Amino acid sequence: MLPSMTLSARNQLKGTVEEIQLGGVMAHVVVRVGENLIESVITRRSAEEMALKQGDVVTVVIKSTEVMLQKD
């Protein structure tokens, strides 16, 4: 197991892996955070190294230069 990493990203959300679709090079991962689903595309190698599977608890880290909002 790797040691814990400190990140500068402040947008860190705990969630549960709902679905994983492995492709040839990439993996599409869907994570449930509360009532919301967050989708991520990572390398297949990363998904395999983390041994990601449905039901795993993960932390979604969002680091972006742009975040769009829509008023309801």
C-alpha positions in Angstrom: 0.0 0.0 0.0 1.3 3.4 -0.9 1.7 6.1 1.8 -0.9 8.8 2.0 -0.4 11.8 -0.2 -1.1 15.4 0.6 -2.8 17.3 -2.2 -3.3 21.0 -2.8 -6.7 20.4 -4.4 -9.4 21.4 -1.9 -12.3 19.8 -3.8 -12.1 16.3 -2.4 -15.3 14.2 -2.2 -15.8 10.8 -0.7 -17.9 8.4 -2.8 -18.5 4.8 -3.9 -17.6 3.3 -7.2 -20.9 2.5 -9.0 -19.6 1.3 -12.3 -16.3 0.6 -14.2 -16.0 0.1 -17.9 -12.5 -1.0 -19.0 -11.4 -0.2 -22.5 -8.2 -1.0 -24.3 -6.3 2.0 -22.9 -8.8 3.9 -20.8 -11.3 3.1 -18.0 -14.6 5.0 -17.4 -15.4 5.1 -13.7 -18.7 6.3 -12.3 -18.6 7.4 -8.6 -21.7 8.2 -6.5 -21.3 11.1 -4.1 -24.5 11.5 -2.2 -27.3 11.8 -4.8 -24.9 12.8 -7.5 -22.8 10.7 -10.0 -19.4 11.9 -11.0 -17.8 10.4 -14.0 -14.0 10.1 -14.6 -11.9 8.7 -17.4 -8.5 7.4 -16.2 -6.0 5.0 -17.7 -6.8 1.4 -17.6 -3.4 0.8 -16.0 -4.3 3.1 -13.1 -7.6 1.4 -12.6 -5.9 -2.0 -12.5 -3.1 -0.8 -10.2 -5.7 0.5 -7.8 -7.7 -2.7 -8.3 -10.8 -0.6 -8.5 -14.1 -2.5 -8.3 -17.8 -1.7 -7.8 -18.5 -0.8 -4.2 -15.0 0.5 -3.4 -14.9 3.8 -1.4 -12.8 6.4 -3.2 -12.0 10.1 -3.0 -12.8 12.1 -6.1 -10.3 14.9 -6.4 -11.4 17.8 -8.7 -8.7 20.2 -9.8 -9.9 22.5 -12.6 -9.2 25.9 -13.9 -12.9 26.3 -14.8 -16.0 25.3 -12.9 -19.3 26.2 -14.5 -22.5 26.9 -12.6 -26.1 27.1 -13.5 -28.7 28.8 -11.3 -31.8 26.6 -10.7 
